[in-house]
């Protein structure tokens, strides 16, 4: 199965997030039908991606990490680089 064929389960925490007049798309997901850890990914307004190298035990843990990053670094930190890998 190729990566394009992979089906994902998306967390209820996924979706649009707006702060300081910046909109990002938050995706928290894992392979469908599994109990694997959750992946955290953020897309900015230009389509650039920030993805965490570490996965999370729960979707809530991933969402709280996203909120902590916004609080610590600001929402505009996701606009700095075309592709970022965190942690």
Kinemage of the C-alpha trace (Angstrom):
@kinemage 1
@onewidth
@group {chain A} dominant
@subgroup {mainchain}
@vectorlist {calphas} color= white
{ca unk a 1} P 0.000 0.000 0.000
{ca unk a 2} L 1.433 3.365 -0.962
{ca unk a 3} L 1.189 6.433 1.240
{ca unk a 4} L -1.415 7.881 -1.151
{ca unk a 5} L -3.592 4.782 -0.589
{ca unk a 6} L -3.401 5.101 3.212
{ca unk a 7} L -6.671 6.065 4.903
{ca unk a 8} L -6.555 8.299 7.960
{ca unk a 9} L -8.738 8.959 10.962
{ca unk a 10} L -8.852 12.673 11.780
{ca unk a 11} L -9.298 14.007 15.284
{ca unk a 12} L -12.206 16.251 16.211
{ca unk a 13} L -9.494 18.799 17.138
{ca unk a 14} L -8.514 19.094 13.463
{ca unk a 15} L -9.688 22.118 11.519
{ca unk a 16} L -9.184 25.810 10.985
{ca unk a 17} L -7.479 27.799 13.730
{ca unk a 18} L -7.336 31.616 13.703
{ca unk a 19} L -5.169 33.777 15.943
{ca unk a 20} L -3.703 37.266 15.489
{ca unk a 21} L -5.390 37.493 12.052
{ca unk a 22} L -3.500 34.395 10.856
{ca unk a 23} L -5.378 31.275 9.775
{ca unk a 24} L -3.802 27.827 9.813
{ca unk a 25} L -5.235 24.394 9.184
{ca unk a 26} L -4.557 21.969 11.999
{ca unk a 27} L -4.494 18.263 11.152
{ca unk a 28} L -4.268 15.642 13.878
{ca unk a 29} L -4.514 12.154 12.431
{ca unk a 30} L -3.493 8.503 12.567
{ca unk a 31} L -3.912 5.530 10.245
{ca unk a 32} L -7.584 4.545 10.125
{ca unk a 33} L -8.614 1.461 12.046
{ca unk a 34} L -5.574 1.514 14.335
{ca unk a 35} L -4.700 2.556 17.838
{ca unk a 36} L -1.392 4.039 16.722
{ca unk a 37} L -0.173 7.401 17.983
{ca unk a 38} L -1.426 10.681 16.521
{ca unk a 39} L 0.493 12.895 14.077
{ca unk a 40} L 0.328 16.691 14.352
{ca unk a 41} L 0.581 18.805 11.197
{ca unk a 42} L -0.120 22.496 10.527
{ca unk a 43} L -0.655 24.128 7.118
{ca unk a 44} L -0.303 27.888 6.757
{ca unk a 45} L -2.184 30.203 4.382
{ca unk a 46} L 0.398 29.561 1.633
{ca unk a 47} L 0.132 25.778 1.937
{ca unk a 48} L 3.457 25.380 3.753
{ca unk a 49} L 3.624 22.576 6.302
{ca unk a 50} L 4.898 22.208 9.844
{ca unk a 51} L 4.922 18.625 11.088
{ca unk a 52} L 6.066 17.315 14.438
{ca unk a 53} L 8.608 14.472 14.331
{ca unk a 54} L 7.224 13.068 17.570
{ca unk a 55} L 3.800 11.463 17.660
{ca unk a 56} L 1.306 11.742 20.508
{ca unk a 57} L -0.469 9.135 22.621
{ca unk a 58} L -3.790 10.974 22.313
{ca unk a 59} L -5.269 13.535 19.973
{ca unk a 60} L -5.756 15.816 22.978
{ca unk a 61} L -1.997 15.640 23.707
{ca unk a 62} L -1.311 16.706 20.107
{ca unk a 63} L -3.788 19.582 20.331
{ca unk a 64} L -2.319 20.765 23.634
{ca unk a 65} L 1.175 20.725 22.082
{ca unk a 66} L -0.133 22.869 19.229
{ca unk a 67} L -1.685 25.350 21.683
{ca unk a 68} L 1.525 25.442 23.749
{ca unk a 69} L 3.540 26.176 20.601
{ca unk a 70} L 1.181 29.019 19.660
{ca unk a 71} L 1.395 30.440 23.179
{ca unk a 72} L 5.188 30.103 23.352
{ca unk a 73} L 6.198 31.054 19.784
{ca unk a 74} L 3.105 32.762 18.366
{ca unk a 75} L 0.918 31.722 15.464
{ca unk a 76} L 3.214 33.536 13.048
{ca unk a 77} L 5.974 31.034 13.814
{ca unk a 78} L 4.230 28.696 11.379
{ca unk a 79} L 4.773 31.225 8.580
{ca unk a 80} L 8.569 31.334 8.886
{ca unk a 81} L 9.690 28.410 6.709
{ca unk a 82} L 8.232 26.509 3.727
{ca unk a 83} L 8.576 23.154 5.540
{ca unk a 84} L 9.354 22.777 9.215
{ca unk a 85} L 9.842 19.738 11.382
{ca unk a 86} L 9.417 20.294 15.094
{ca unk a 87} L 10.728 18.192 17.948
